[in-house]
Amino acid sequence: MENNIKPILRERGVTQTWLSRQVGISCSYLSLIISNKRDPDLELAVKISKFLGVPLQRVFPQHRTDKAT
């Protein structure tokens, strides 16, 4: 899933290590998310956006919170 984590981290002046500790995942798993090799579940996506202080859609522009019927 496309994401804007890396540029937001730069804007906020925080590291991947800091963010991974805040949301309770390993640095390596966060790296996989940033490089679009893994997709976070909704709960983790919300945590990431919360700790970055930006709306979910800014972090994950393609993320949909509703289920298609």
C-alpha positions in Angstrom: 0.0 0.0 0.0 1.4 3.4 -1.0 2.3 5.5 2.0 3.9 8.9 2.9 5.6 7.8 6.1 9.1 8.7 5.1 8.5 12.3 4.1 6.3 12.8 7.1 9.0 11.5 9.4 11.4 14.0 7.8 8.9 16.9 8.3 8.4 16.0 11.9 12.1 15.5 12.6 11.7 12.0 14.0 13.2 8.6 13.1 11.9 5.3 12.1 13.2 3.9 15.3 11.1 6.4 17.3 7.9 5.7 15.4 8.4 1.9 15.6 8.7 2.1 19.4 5.7 4.3 19.7 3.4 2.0 17.7 4.9 -1.2 19.1 6.5 -2.8 16.1 10.1 -3.6 15.1 12.2 -1.2 13.0 12.5 -3.9 10.3 8.7 -4.3 10.0 8.2 -0.5 9.8 10.9 -0.5 7.1 8.9 -3.1 5.1 5.8 -1.0 5.4 7.6 2.2 4.3 9.0 0.3 1.3 5.5 -1.0 0.4 6.5 -4.7 1.0 4.0 -5.1 3.8 0.6 -3.6 4.5 -0.4 -2.6 8.0 -3.8 -3.6 9.3 -6.2 -0.8 10.0 -5.4 -0.6 13.7 -1.7 -0.2 13.0 -2.3 2.3 10.2 -4.4 4.4 12.7 -1.6 4.2 15.3 1.0 5.3 12.8 -1.1 8.3 11.7 -1.9 9.2 15.4 1.8 9.3 16.4 2.8 11.2 13.3 0.0 13.7 14.1 -1.6 13.6 10.6 -4.8 12.3 9.1 -4.9 8.6 8.1 -5.5 9.6 4.4 -2.3 11.7 4.4 -0.2 8.8 5.6 -1.9 6.1 3.5 -3.6 7.9 0.6 -5.1 4.7 -0.9 -6.3 3.3 2.4 -10.0 2.8 2.6 -11.7 2.4 5.9 -15.0 1.1 4.5 -15.6 -2.3 3.0 -16.7 -2.7 -0.6 -20.0 -4.4 -1.0 
